Amino acid sequence: MGKIVSFSAAARQALLRSGEELMRTDTCGMDEAQLRRLLEDVAEMIRRLDEAEPGDMQSDAYEEWAEVHEGVEDLQDEIFDLLDKLT
């Protein structure tokens, strides 16, 4: 089980904005090395988002968090697919 980390609303919002920014990354034309570096960034963002997961699954904060978390995971899947095509 992960450790419980307390995030202020401002810190959580800043993290979500960073996640949204990462989701807008254009992977077209990236070579294998660029994709692997991006994959490391994405994995780190997922780790940070996991730490910032709101406790109340019925809250607006959780809904916003889940949307960004899912988007970053989708980017991770996209990168895996692109790497598979390159190898």
C-alpha positions as CSV (number, residue, x, y, z in Angstrom):
1,M,0.0,0.0,0.0
2,G,1.3,3.5,-0.9
3,K,2.0,6.2,1.6
4,I,-0.5,8.9,2.2
5,V,0.6,12.3,0.9
6,S,-1.2,15.5,1.7
7,F,-1.6,17.9,-1.2
8,S,-3.0,21.4,-1.0
9,A,-5.6,22.4,-3.6
10,A,-3.0,24.7,-5.2
11,A,-0.4,21.9,-5.4
12,R,-2.9,19.5,-6.8
13,Q,-4.0,22.0,-9.4
14,A,-0.4,22.7,-10.5
15,L,0.2,19.0,-10.8
16,L,-3.0,18.6,-12.9
17,R,-1.9,21.4,-15.2
18,S,1.5,19.8,-15.7
19,G,-0.3,16.5,-16.5
20,E,-2.5,18.3,-19.0
21,E,0.5,19.9,-20.6
22,L,2.2,16.5,-20.9
23,M,-0.9,15.1,-22.5
24,R,-0.6,17.6,-25.3
25,T,2.8,16.3,-26.3
26,D,3.0,15.6,-30.1
27,T,4.7,12.3,-30.5
28,C,4.6,12.4,-34.3
29,G,8.1,12.1,-35.8
30,M,9.8,11.2,-32.5
31,D,12.6,8.7,-32.7
32,E,13.1,5.8,-30.3
33,A,15.3,7.8,-27.9
34,Q,12.8,10.7,-27.7
35,L,10.0,8.3,-27.1
36,R,11.9,6.5,-24.3
37,R,12.7,9.9,-22.6
38,L,9.0,10.9,-22.9
39,L,8.0,7.5,-21.5
40,E,10.2,8.2,-18.4
41,D,8.5,11.6,-18.0
42,V,5.0,10.0,-18.3
43,A,5.9,7.3,-15.8
44,E,7.0,10.0,-13.3
45,M,3.8,12.0,-13.9
46,I,1.7,8.9,-13.2
47,R,3.6,8.3,-10.0
48,R,3.1,11.9,-8.9
49,L,-0.6,11.8,-9.8
50,D,-1.0,8.5,-7.9
51,E,0.4,10.3,-4.8
52,A,-2.0,13.2,-5.3
53,E,-5.2,11.0,-5.7
54,P,-8.0,12.7,-3.8
55,G,-9.6,10.6,-1.1
56,D,-13.2,11.4,-1.9
57,M,-14.1,9.5,-5.1
58,Q,-17.4,11.4,-5.3
59,S,-15.7,14.9,-5.3
60,D,-15.1,17.2,-8.3
61,A,-11.4,17.1,-7.4
62,Y,-11.4,13.4,-7.9
63,E,-13.2,13.6,-11.2
64,E,-10.7,16.2,-12.5
65,W,-7.8,14.1,-11.2
66,A,-9.2,11.0,-12.8
67,E,-9.5,12.7,-16.2
68,V,-5.9,13.8,-16.2
69,H,-4.7,10.5,-14.9
70,E,-6.5,8.6,-17.6
71,G,-5.2,11.0,-20.3
72,V,-1.6,10.5,-19.1
73,E,-2.1,6.7,-19.1
74,D,-3.5,7.0,-22.6
75,L,-0.3,8.8,-23.7
76,Q,1.7,6.1,-22.1
77,D,-0.2,3.5,-24.1
78,E,0.4,5.5,-27.3
79,I,4.1,5.6,-26.6
80,F,4.3,1.9,-26.0
81,D,2.4,1.3,-29.4
82,L,4.9,3.6,-31.2
83,L,7.9,1.9,-29.7
84,D,6.5,-1.5,-30.7
85,K,6.2,-0.2,-34.3
86,L,9.8,1.0,-34.2
87,T,11.2,-2.3,-33.0
